[in-house]
Amino acid sequence: MDWRMTALQPYEQFARFYDALMPDAAAAAGYIRNLIANHHSRARTLLELGCGTGAILKFLSDNYDVTGLDISPHMLARARKQVPEATFFEADMVTCDLGTKFDVIICVFDSIQHVLSFTGWLKVFRKAVLHLEADGLFLLDVTTKQILRNLMLSPALVKEVDSHVLIMDVRDAGRGIANWNIKVFAPEPTGLYRLFEENIREVAFPLGKIRTALLKQFDVVKTLDPTGQPPSEESTRVYFVCRKRENTSKKATSRSD
């Protein structure tokens, strides 16, 4: 295979391959829709932090007035094409100030895990509170620390998508950070293959630490494993379903179902 390499800024060109690498967005959106229906049936407006290409918003836009926020202009360019009816903001979820409030805020598909310090996570939680209506709902999902560790110990994943070859290799970058090295071999009209490569970093924190931090900002009503099993550090993915606290002096409660 002949190839030549192109150096990229994060998601500059990789945005066009992103959806092929993601889990089933339709299934994830269906699960999120059910959570919202069960915990905030009157919700009408929804903001996604780290919306990427709009893969989730596309499946929620029939039910809600949707808004997306992402730091990558290249991801947002694709999101605007996928979900033209949505409103989008190019901003950092850690520091954003949109000047409006929403019934529901979601942060899914590991989006918060690109924020590499727990101090940053705490800032995201506070921003979610500030952007929620009085009875608002915050939905957060994470890949657990154990699963991320397992990925770092596993061989690289090679996947063919259409005429492209994708290689994902997750390795320990130190200080608990996982580095996703992603290579895409994409065919060109000349018959050559161009190699697109970038490194994306993620971090995971113990579920108990996340829950404790959320309880300082929200009433955390549920911690869920989408498979129906009890949520634990062995879960592949865990959702936190958090309700904005109506009375800040009221003691928050947490439970897992």
FIBA-297874 format. One record per residue: z, y, x of N, C-alpha, C, O in turn; residue number from 1. Coordinates in pm, whole numbers. Atoms other than C-alpha are relative to their C-alpha. Layout:
REM FIBA-297874
((Z, Y, X), (Z, Y, X), (Z, Y, X), (Z, Y, X), NUM) ...
END
This chain:
REM FIBA-297874
((0, -120, 86), (0, 0, 0), (0, 124, 89), (90, 141, 172), 1) ((1, -128, -69), (-100, 340, 142), (81, 100, -80), (74, 103, -203), 2) ((-80, -99, 72), (139, 621, 61), (28, 119, 90), (22, 109, 212), 3) ((-48, -116, -73), (245, 968, 163), (119, 57, -76), (129, 44, -199), 4) ((-130, -37, 56), (582, 1124, 104), (4, 148, -33), (-48, 231, 42), 5) ((-20, -139, 40), (670, 1444, -81), (149, 26, -12), (220, -45, -83), 6) ((-142, -38, 9), (1009, 1610, -32), (19, 83, -127), (-62, 170, -159), 7) ((-22, -63, 130), (1158, 1729, -360), (133, 73, -7), (230, 35, 59), 8) ((-126, -52, 49), (1421, 1958, -497), (45, -92, -112), (-38, -160, -173), 9) ((-48, 91, 104), (1646, 1769, -743), (-78, 14, -131), (-88, 123, -188), 10) ((72, 9, 127), (1442, 1663, -1047), (-128, 82, -4), (-184, 102, -112), 11) ((120, -85, 1), (1147, 1878, -939), (-122, -77, -51), (-193, -29, -138), 12) ((108, 86, 46), (894, 1597, -981), (54, -125, -68), (-13, -185, -153), 13) ((-57, 123, 54), (1126, 1310, -1065), (24, 10, -150), (38, -93, -217), 14) ((-22, -18, 143), (1178, 1460, -1412), (-99, -81, -83), (-64, -131, -190), 15) ((100, 71, 81), (856, 1295, -1527), (20, -151, 1), (-40, -221, -81), 16) ((-31, 143, -2), (991, 950, -1434), (136, -30, -63), (173, -147, -80), 17) ((-141, 16, 37), (1341, 1009, -1568), (20, -91, -121), (105, -180, -118), 18) ((-20, 77, 123), (1303, 863, -1917), (-22, -149, 21), (42, -231, -46), 19) ((26, 141, -26), (1166, 537, -1778), (121, -70, 62), (136, -192, 50), 20) ((-117, 58, -67), (1489, 486, -1583), (122, -7, -89), (217, -79, -59), 21) ((-120, -13, 80), (1730, 567, -1862), (18, -118, -94), (-77, -190, -125), 22) ((-23, 100, 105), (1896, 329, -2108), (-75, 38, -127), (-138, 144, -133), 23) ((70, -22, 126), (1758, 304, -2460), (57, 125, -69), (166, 120, -126), 24) ((-50, -126, 55), (1792, 665, -2578), (16, -9, -152), (109, 50, -207), 25) ((-9, 12, 145), (1728, 572, -2942), (129, -70, -41), (196, -28, -135), 26) ((-124, 74, 31), (2016, 322, -2943), (122, 86, 29), (216, 89, -49), 27) ((-113, -87, -35), (2249, 565, -2766), (16, 112, -102), (128, 144, -142), 28) ((-7, -106, 99), (2160, 842, -3010), (52, -53, -133), (126, 17, -203), 29) ((-52, 60, 122), (2227, 606, -3302), (150, -19, 5), (220, 4, -93), 30) ((-145, 18, -16), (2571, 527, -3165), (71, 136, -10), (174, 147, -76), 31) ((-58, -134, 5), (2644, 898, -3116), (-1, 54, -143), (96, 113, -189), 32) ((10, -46, 139), (2522, 976, -3469), (108, -64, -86), (167, 3, -171), 33) ((-105, 68, 76), (2761, 717, -3611), (138, 55, 33), (222, 71, -56), 34) ((-129, -59, -38), (3053, 860, -3413), (20, 134, -68), (128, 164, -120), 35) ((-11, -132, 66), (2980, 1207, -3548), (23, -17, -149), (106, 53, -208), 36) ((-15, 22, 144), (2945, 1077, -3904), (142, -45, -34), (197, -8, -138), 37) ((-134, 53, 25), (3280, 899, -3876), (111, 100, 28), (219, 92, -30), 38) ((-108, -90, -43), (3472, 1185, -3715), (-22, 146, -35), (71, 227, -27), 39) ((26, -139, 39), (3302, 1506, -3828), (-124, 1, -90), (-230, 48, -51), 40) ((114, 20, 90), (3081, 1435, -4127), (-64, 131, -44), (-179, 131, -90), 41) ((55, -129, 44), (3033, 1807, -4202), (-76, 71, 113), (-128, 181, 93), 42) ((63, -65, -115), (2886, 1882, -3858), (-146, 32, -26), (-220, -48, -84), 43) ((139, -42, 17), (2561, 2075, -3858), (-63, 46, 132), (-184, 33, 150), 44) ((53, -50, -127), (2525, 2224, -3508), (50, -85, 115), (165, -129, 115), 45) ((-33, 90, -110), (2521, 2027, -3184), (-55, 54, 132), (-170, 97, 139), 46) ((38, -39, -136), (2511, 2118, -2814), (13, -121, 91), (115, -190, 88), 47) ((-11, 104, -103), (2431, 1867, -2540), (8, 65, 137), (-81, 140, 176), 48) ((-16, -43, -138), (2563, 1946, -2192), (-71, -100, 90), (-50, -221, 78), 49) ((77, 90, -84), (2330, 1805, -1928), (-103, -77, -81), (-109, -199, -75), 50) ((91, 64, 96), (2055, 1737, -2180), (-120, -66, 66), (-190, -144, 1), 51) ((112, 63, -68), (1797, 1636, -1917), (-133, 27, -69), (-166, 141, -99), 52) ((134, -12, 61), (1455, 1569, -2071), (4, 10, -152), (-102, 13, -216), 53) ((-11, -7, 146), (1588, 1591, -2427), (-12, -134, -68), (-33, -140, -189), 54) ((19, 134, 56), (1572, 1214, -2474), (96, -29, -114), (58, -92, -213), 55) ((-98, 21, 107), (1892, 1209, -2683), (-22, 99, -114), (-21, 61, -231), 56) ((17, -103, 104), (1833, 1537, -2866), (-118, -31, -91), (-115, 2, -210), 57) ((118, 33, 80), (1494, 1411, -2981), (37, -85, -120), (-21, -70, -228), 58) ((-39, 91, 108), (1667, 1146, -3192), (113, 57, -87), (150, -3, -188), 59) ((-106, -62, 79), (1940, 1381, -3321), (-49, 123, -76), (21, 177, -161), 60) ((47, -127, 55), (1722, 1677, -3420), (-28, -5, -149), (-34, 99, -215), 61) ((20, 10, 145), (1655, 1542, -3769), (130, 17, -77), (129, 50, -196), 62) ((-130, -6, 66), (2027, 1543, -3844), (78, 127, 28), (163, 167, -51), 63) ((-79, -115, -43), (2153, 1850, -3660), (-91, 111, 53), (-204, 86, 95), 64) ((63, -113, -67), (2051, 2194, -3542), (40, -11, 147), (154, 18, 182), 65) ((-37, 43, -135), (2035, 2098, -3174), (-31, 107, 106), (-128, 182, 97), 66) ((13, -88, -116), (2079, 2295, -2852), (24, -83, 125), (111, -171, 126), 67) ((-18, 73, -124), (2046, 2166, -2499), (26, 95, 116), (-25, 206, 119), 68) ((-31, -76, -120), (2184, 2291, -2168), (-20, -89, 121), (28, -203, 122), 69) ((17, 76, -123), (2078, 2176, -1823), (-22, 97, 115), (-72, 208, 96), 70) ((14, -86, -118), (2079, 2315, -1471), (-138, -9, 62), (-176, 76, 143), 71) ((131, 23, -61), (1732, 2180, -1386), (-112, 58, -85), (-131, 14, -199), 72) ((113, -54, 77), (1432, 2389, -1497), (-109, -104, -22), (-183, -97, -120), 73) ((105, 101, 11), (1207, 2088, -1440), (32, -99, -113), (-57, -141, -186), 74) ((-41, 85, 112), (1407, 1868, -1679), (-17, 76, -132), (-64, 20, -231), 75) ((10, -78, 123), (1418, 2150, -1934), (-145, 20, -44), (-174, 27, -163), 76) ((141, -14, 36), (1041, 2193, -1918), (-46, -120, -82), (-122, -104, -178), 77) ((36, 120, 76), (1003, 1835, -2040), (76, -5, -132), (21, -48, -234), 78) ((-79, -1, 123), (1283, 1876, -2294), (-63, 90, -105), (-67, 56, -223), 79) ((62, -92, 96), (1108, 2173, -2452), (-124, -60, -64), (-155, -31, -180), 80) ((118, 66, 56), (795, 1963, -2499), (42, -113, -95), (-22, -134, -199), 81) ((-44, 112, 84), (988, 1666, -2642), (67, 47, -128), (53, -15, -233), 82) ((-78, -47, 115), (1208, 1871, -2876), (-29, 149, -20), (57, 233, 7), 83) ((36, -142, 11), (1023, 2197, -2954), (85, 77, -98), (94, 200, -90), 84) ((-82, -68, 99), (1254, 2273, -3245), (139, 37, 54), (212, 110, -12), 85) ((-132, -25, -57), (1561, 2286, -3017), (5, 133, 75), (-98, 188, 112), 86) ((-25, -115, -87), (1712, 2582, -2834), (52, -53, 133), (135, -144, 135), 87) ((-42, 49, -131), (1758, 2536, -2460), (49, 115, 88), (0, 228, 82), 88) ((-54, -94, -96), (1961, 2710, -2193), (-4, -63, 139), (35, -179, 157), 89) ((-8, 43, -139), (1918, 2679, -1817), (132, 54, 56), (143, 173, 85), 90) ((-133, -44, -42), (2281, 2689, -1703), (78, -120, 53), (42, -235, 31), 91) ((-91, 99, -56), (2557, 2500, -1525), (111, -27, -101), (175, 67, -148), 92) ((-104, 31, 98), (2796, 2316, -1759), (139, 40, 47), (229, 55, -36), 93) ((-131, -37, -54), (3085, 2412, -1529), (31, 147, -24), (147, 184, -40), 94) ((-22, -145, 7), (3035, 2787, -1563), (-66, 67, -119), (-61, 190, -130), 95) ((81, -58, 107), (2826, 2837, -1878), (82, 84, -98), (201, 58, -120), 96) ((-57, -81, 108), (2901, 3102, -2140), (-115, 38, -92), (-187, 135, -66), 97) ((117, -17, 87), (2653, 3081, -2427), (22, 102, -111), (-72, 143, -178), 98) ((-27, -101, 102), (2827, 3326, -2659), (-11, -51, -141), (-24, 30, -234), 99) ((6, 56, 134), (2816, 3089, -2955), (81, -128, -4), (115, -183, 101), 100) ((-82, 120, 17), (3010, 2792, -3096), (-78, -105, -78), (-172, -74, -151), 101) ((69, 114, 59), (2905, 2448, -3216), (101, -92, -69), (219, -95, -34), 102) ((-85, 99, 67), (3041, 2182, -3450), (27, -120, 92), (136, -177, 91), 103) ((-11, 116, -89), (2978, 1909, -3192), (-58, 35, 136), (-162, 100, 145), 104) ((54, -7, -136), (2934, 1907, -2816), (1, -140, 57), (103, -210, 49), 105) ((6, 131, -63), (2817, 1593, -2639), (-36, 17, 147), (-106, 110, 186), 106) ((32, 5, -142), (2798, 1512, -2269), (-9, -148, 35), (92, -214, 59), 107) ((21, 145, -7), (2646, 1167, -2224), (-97, -37, 112), (-150, 49, 183), 108) ((88, 52, -105), (2438, 946, -1992), (48, 42, 139), (-33, 77, 225), 109) ((-60, -30, -132), (2679, 1015, -1700), (-16, 146, 42), (8, 177, 158), 110) ((31, -137, -43), (2595, 1386, -1705), (116, 67, 73), (95, 133, 175), 111) ((-114, -65, -65), (2947, 1500, -1617), (26, -60, 138), (91, 4, 221), 112) ((-30, 67, -126), (2953, 1253, -1328), (-80, 55, 117), (-58, 17, 232), 113) ((67, -74, -107), (2714, 1473, -1133), (86, 117, 48), (56, 177, 151), 114) ((-99, -98, -45), (3006, 1720, -1113), (97, -77, 89), (170, -163, 39), 115) ((-61, 92, -97), (3165, 1579, -798), (148, 23, 28), (206, -47, 111), 116) ((-144, -20, -16), (3518, 1718, -820), (68, -5, -136), (10, 35, -237), 117) ((-70, 5, 128), (3779, 1658, -1088), (36, 140, -47), (47, 165, -168), 118) ((-19, -141, 39), (3852, 2031, -1081), (-118, 49, -82), (-102, 122, -179), 119) ((119, -35, 76), (3494, 2073, -1198), (2, -61, -138), (-38, 4, -235), 120) ((-10, 64, 132), (3551, 1823, -1479), (93, 80, -91), (63, 102, -208), 121) ((-95, -77, 81), (3853, 2023, -1595), (-63, 128, -52), (-36, 171, -164), 122) ((69, -121, 44), (3637, 2334, -1609), (-99, -30, -112), (-114, 49, -205), 123) ((92, 40, 107), (3379, 2149, -1820), (77, -21, -129), (32, 23, -235), 124) ((-81, 22, 120), (3653, 2041, -2063), (39, 134, -63), (33, 149, -185), 125) ((-39, -131, 53), (3769, 2402, -2096), (-120, 72, -61), (-107, 140, -163), 126) ((120, -61, 56), (3413, 2522, -2150), (-35, -63, -135), (-79, 6, -227), 127) ((26, 66, 128), (3373, 2262, -2425), (90, 57, -109), (44, 83, -220), 128) ((-93, -57, 97), (3684, 2394, -2600), (-47, 139, -44), (-46, 170, -164), 129) ((40, -137, 30), (3557, 2752, -2580), (-126, 7, -85), (-147, 103, -158), 130) ((126, -1, 73), (3220, 2657, -2728), (4, -82, -129), (-99, -101, -193), 131) ((-13, 78, 122), (3356, 2448, -3017), (58, 83, -114), (143, 169, -93), 132) ((-62, -57, 119), (3427, 2560, -3371), (142, -56, -16), (183, -148, 55), 133) ((-143, 31, 13), (3786, 2530, -3494), (27, -149, -19), (126, -201, 34), 134) ((-20, 142, 24), (3747, 2170, -3611), (-103, -83, 76), (-140, -193, 33), 135) ((111, 61, -72), (3487, 2078, -3349), (32, -131, 67), (149, -166, 88), 136) ((-9, 133, -60), (3422, 1741, -3187), (-68, 1, 136), (-178, 55, 150), 137) ((56, 14, -133), (3363, 1669, -2819), (-15, -148, 31), (82, -223, 27), 138) ((28, 139, -34), (3197, 1340, -2724), (-42, -8, 146), (-138, 57, 188), 139) ((24, 16, -142), (3203, 1237, -2360), (-15, -148, 32), (63, -230, -17), 140) ((5, 138, -47), (3082, 916, -2200), (-1, -3, 152), (-44, 92, 217), 141) ((-3, 18, -145), (3131, 784, -1846), (-34, -144, 35), (-5, -237, -42), 142) ((4, 131, -64), (3032, 492, -1631), (131, -17, 75), (174, 74, 145), 143) ((-134, 17, -57), (3360, 343, -1514), (-5, -12, 152), (-109, -41, 212), 144) ((-14, 5, -146), (3484, 349, -1156), (-36, -138, 53), (-100, -149, 158), 145) ((29, 136, -46), (3461, -30, -1129), (-150, -31, -5), (-203, -92, 88), 146) ((144, 26, 11), (3101, -46, -1251), (-77, 76, 107), (-172, 23, 164), 147) ((66, -76, -105), (2998, 229, -1011), (21, -67, 135), (-70, -70, 219), 148) ((-26, 73, -124), (3164, 36, -731), (-85, -125, 9), (-137, -159, 116), 149) ((85, 120, 1), (2979, -279, -836), (-145, 35, 35), (-211, -39, 108), 150) ((137, -41, -29), (2649, -92, -825), (-20, 29, 149), (-125, -2, 205), 151) ((10, -33, -141), (2722, 28, -472), (-5, -126, 87), (-53, -122, 200), 152) ((-3, 126, -74), (2770, -335, -364), (-119, -89, -34), (-136, -196, 26), 153) ((112, 83, 47), (2457, -465, -540), (-128, 34, 76), (-141, 143, 132), 154) ((130, -29, -63), (2104, -495, -400), (-75, 108, -77), (-45, 135, -193), 155) ((83, -102, 65), (1851, -225, -476), (-75, -62, -118), (-114, -178, -114), 156) ((75, 44, 118), (1681, -251, -816), (-145, 46, 14), (-171, 164, 38), 157) ((143, -32, -3), (1301, -266, -815), (-55, -22, -139), (-34, -128, -200), 158) ((46, 6, 138), (1128, -194, -1144), (-141, 58, -7), (-168, 163, 52), 159) ((134, -52, 22), (764, -152, -1245), (-7, 64, -138), (32, 4, -238), 160) ((17, -73, 125), (690, 107, -1512), (-142, 52, -3), (-180, 137, 78), 161) ((143, -31, 4), (327, 138, -1612), (-59, -35, 137), (-48, -149, 181), 162) ((59, 28, -131), (149, 170, -1278), (88, 50, 114), (44, 55, 229), 163) ((-92, -52, -99), (453, 310, -1096), (99, -108, 43), (132, -198, -34), 164) ((-106, 88, -50), (705, 124, -880), (122, 86, 27), (116, 183, 103), 165) ((-125, -74, -14), (1064, 247, -901), (98, -85, 80), (112, -204, 54), 166) ((-102, 68, -80), (1331, 155, -646), (127, 85, -6), (127, 201, 34), 167) ((-129, -68, 8), (1695, 249, -710), (101, -74, 86), (124, -193, 68), 168) ((-96, 60, -93), (1951, 188, -439), (126, 86, -2), (123, 201, 41), 169) ((-125, -75, 13), (2312, 292, -503), (92, -39, 116), (121, -157, 136), 170) ((-84, 26, -116), (2533, 327, -196), (118, 97, 5), (114, 206, -51), 171) ((-122, -79, -14), (2877, 460, -106), (-25, 117, 94), (-61, 98, 210), 172) ((17, -120, -81), (2853, 818, 18), (132, 55, 52), (136, 162, 111), 173) ((-132, -44, -45), (3226, 841, 92), (72, 82, -103), (10, 144, -190), 174) ((-87, -76, 91), (3517, 1000, -93), (-22, -37, -146), (-8, 47, -235), 175) ((18, 48, 136), (3441, 789, -399), (-131, 40, -64), (-152, 15, -182), 176) ((129, -46, 52), (3092, 935, -440), (-107, -106, 19), (-119, -164, 128), 177) ((112, 94, -7), (2797, 709, -517), (-128, 79, 14), (-153, 174, -62), 178) ((130, -63, -20), (2456, 813, -387), (-110, -90, -55), (-128, -203, -7), 179) ((114, 71, 55), (2160, 702, -596), (-124, 44, 75), (-172, 156, 55), 180) ((127, -28, -66), (1857, 689, -370), (-111, -56, -89), (-117, -177, -113), 181) ((103, 40, 95), (1557, 680, -601), (-137, 30, 59), (-167, 144, 96), 182) ((137, -14, -50), (1202, 621, -483), (-96, -38, -113), (-75, -135, -186), 183) ((106, 29, 96), (895, 632, -704), (-133, 0, 74), (-172, 100, 133), 184) ((135, 8, -54), (559, 509, -579), (-97, 22, -116), (-109, -61, -207), 185) ((88, -38, 111), (305, 684, -802), (-146, 1, 48), (-176, 60, 152), 186) ((142, 4, -40), (-73, 618, -789), (-68, 134, -16), (-36, 210, -108), 187) ((82, -120, 8), (-315, 900, -725), (-145, -39, -24), (-182, -154, 1), 188) ((142, 33, 26), (-684, 921, -821), (-74, -52, 123), (-173, -123, 111), 189) ((65, 44, -123), (-775, 861, -456), (23, -148, 29), (-41, -205, 117), 190) ((-36, 138, -28), (-623, 513, -473), (123, -13, 88), (177, -122, 104), 191) ((-123, -1, -78), (-334, 613, -249), (121, 6, -94), (109, 44, -210), 192) ((-126, -16, 73), (28, 596, -364), (82, 109, 67), (95, 112, 190), 193) ((-88, -104, -53), (251, 897, -324), (145, -42, -24), (180, -87, -133), 194) ((-142, 33, 12), (620, 837, -258), (78, 126, -33), (81, 222, 44), 195) ((-94, -103, 38), (856, 1065, -446), (141, -56, 21), (171, -166, -23), 196) ((-133, 51, -31), (1214, 1034, -327), (103, 111, -16), (80, 225, 24), 197) ((-111, -93, 2), (1542, 1203, -403), (132, -76, -9), (136, -194, -44), 198) ((-134, 56, 3), (1914, 1142, -384), (83, 74, -105), (89, 197, -106), 199) ((-82, -56, 107), (2140, 1195, -684), (141, -57, 16), (158, -178, 29), 200) ((-138, 44, -24), (2517, 1180, -647), (82, 1, -128), (67, 89, -213), 201) ((-90, 13, 114), (2776, 1069, -900), (139, -37, 49), (155, -90, 159), 202) ((-137, 39, -30), (3150, 1023, -903), (64, -53, -128), (28, -11, -238), 203) ((-76, 53, 114), (3384, 826, -1131), (148, 16, 27), (193, 8, 142), 204) ((-145, -13, -11), (3753, 877, -1199), (66, -100, -95), (4, -142, -193), 205) ((-68, 96, 88), (4011, 643, -1355), (6, 50, -144), (22, 170, -170), 206) ((1, -37, 141), (4001, 638, -1734), (129, 70, -41), (127, 165, -119), 207) ((-128, -61, 33), (4371, 722, -1755), (8, 145, 44), (65, 229, -26), 208) ((0, -138, -51), (4323, 1034, -1545), (-87, 90, -89), (-51, 204, -116), 209) ((88, -78, 89), (4035, 1149, -1767), (69, 25, -133), (68, 137, -184), 210) ((-67, -12, 130), (4233, 1082, -2086), (113, 102, 7), (128, 185, -83), 211) ((-111, -94, -15), (4537, 1272, -1958), (-50, 143, 4), (9, 232, -58), 212) ((55, -135, -8), (4323, 1573, -1873), (-54, 46, -135), (-36, 161, -173), 213) ((53, -36, 131), (4150, 1566, -2212), (111, 33, -99), (95, 120, -184), 214) ((-112, -23, 92), (4484, 1552, -2392), (59, 139, 15), (126, 188, -77), 215) ((-50, -136, -20), (4570, 1891, -2245), (-88, 103, -71), (-47, 217, -90), 216) ((95, -91, 64), (4267, 2043, -2418), (-33, -39, -144), (-67, 47, -226), 217) ((46, 53, 129), (4198, 1822, -2722), (102, -96, -58), (196, -139, 9), 218) ((-57, 119, 58), (4337, 1575, -2968), (-101, -112, 26), (-209, -112, -33), 219) ((91, 111, -29), (4180, 1259, -2827), (27, -108, -102), (131, -173, -98), 220) ((-25, 93, 109), (4138, 1037, -3129), (-40, -143, 34), (18, -237, -19), 221) ((43, 136, -32), (3959, 741, -2974), (-58, -8, 141), (-121, 86, 191), 222) ((70, 38, -123), (3854, 580, -2649), (-71, -130, -32), (-6, -227, -70), 223) ((79, 111, 53), (3572, 336, -2717), (-92, -61, 105), (-148, 9, 190), 224) ((104, 74, -71), (3362, 71, -2549), (-108, -29, -103), (-79, -95, -204), 225) ((104, 19, 102), (3025, 69, -2734), (-28, -146, -33), (-86, -174, -138), 226) ((23, 142, 29), (3013, -312, -2709), (99, -54, -102), (83, -166, -151), 227) ((-101, 47, 93), (3317, -335, -2936), (120, -62, 67), (219, -93, 1), 228) ((-113, 54, -74), (3543, -471, -2664), (103, 111, 25), (68, 229, 22), 229) ((-99, -102, -35), (3871, -294, -2578), (-45, 75, 126), (-83, 11, 224), 230) ((45, -76, -118), (3785, -12, -2335), (92, -24, 119), (214, -28, 104), 231) ((-78, 24, -122), (3896, -76, -1977), (-85, 41, 119), (-201, 79, 104), 232) ((73, -31, -122), (3797, -13, -1617), (-112, -101, 25), (-199, -77, 109), 233) ((108, 99, -11), (3577, -325, -1652), (-115, 30, -95), (-221, -33, -85), 234) ((108, -36, 93), (3373, -165, -1932), (-115, 64, 77), (-93, 136, 174), 235) ((115, -66, -62), (3022, -63, -1838), (-2, 147, -33), (-31, 231, 53), 236) ((1, -139, 46), (3049, 256, -2040), (115, 22, -97), (146, -65, -178), 237) ((-110, -34, 88), (3337, 428, -2216), (-25, 138, -60), (-63, 231, 11), 238) ((10, -128, 70), (3325, 705, -2476), (139, 55, -30), (230, -20, -66), 239) ((-119, -72, 46), (3598, 962, -2537), (-42, 85, -119), (-135, 165, -109), 240) ((27, -78, 122), (3597, 1108, -2889), (116, 96, -17), (228, 55, -47), 241) ((-107, -100, -8), (3793, 1432, -2880), (-18, 106, -108), (-129, 155, -130), 242) ((3, -104, 104), (3880, 1675, -3157), (70, 124, 51), (177, 115, 111), 243) ((-63, -125, -42), (3954, 2039, -3088), (133, 16, -70), (144, -3, -191), 244) ((-136, -12, 52), (4322, 2102, -3134), (11, 123, -89), (-15, 235, -45), 245) ((-12, -111, 95), (4385, 2315, -3444), (124, 84, 30), (123, 206, 13), 246) ((-125, -68, -32), (4740, 2400, -3339), (37, -39, 142), (72, -154, 167), 247) ((-22, 33, -142), (4792, 2422, -2962), (141, -47, 29), (166, -106, 134), 248) ((-137, 45, -22), (5163, 2354, -3003), (22, -142, -49), (125, -203, -21), 249) ((-13, 135, 53), (5100, 2023, -3181), (-20, -102, 109), (-110, -88, 192), 250) ((10, 105, -101), (5150, 1715, -2967), (-126, -83, -26), (-149, -130, -138), 251) ((123, 78, 13), (4821, 1538, -2903), (31, -148, 9), (130, -190, 69), 252) ((-17, 144, -3), (4781, 1167, -2954), (-127, -65, 50), (-236, -8, 40), 253) ((115, 72, -52), (4553, 911, -2798), (14, -144, -38), (124, -199, -37), 254) ((-2, 143, 27), (4456, 561, -2898), (-136, -58, 31), (-236, 13, 35), 255) ((123, 74, -26), (4194, 301, -2820), (-19, -99, -113), (73, -171, -150), 256) ((31, 93, 108), (4023, 105, -3095), (-113, -90, 44), (-156, -178, -32), 257) 
END
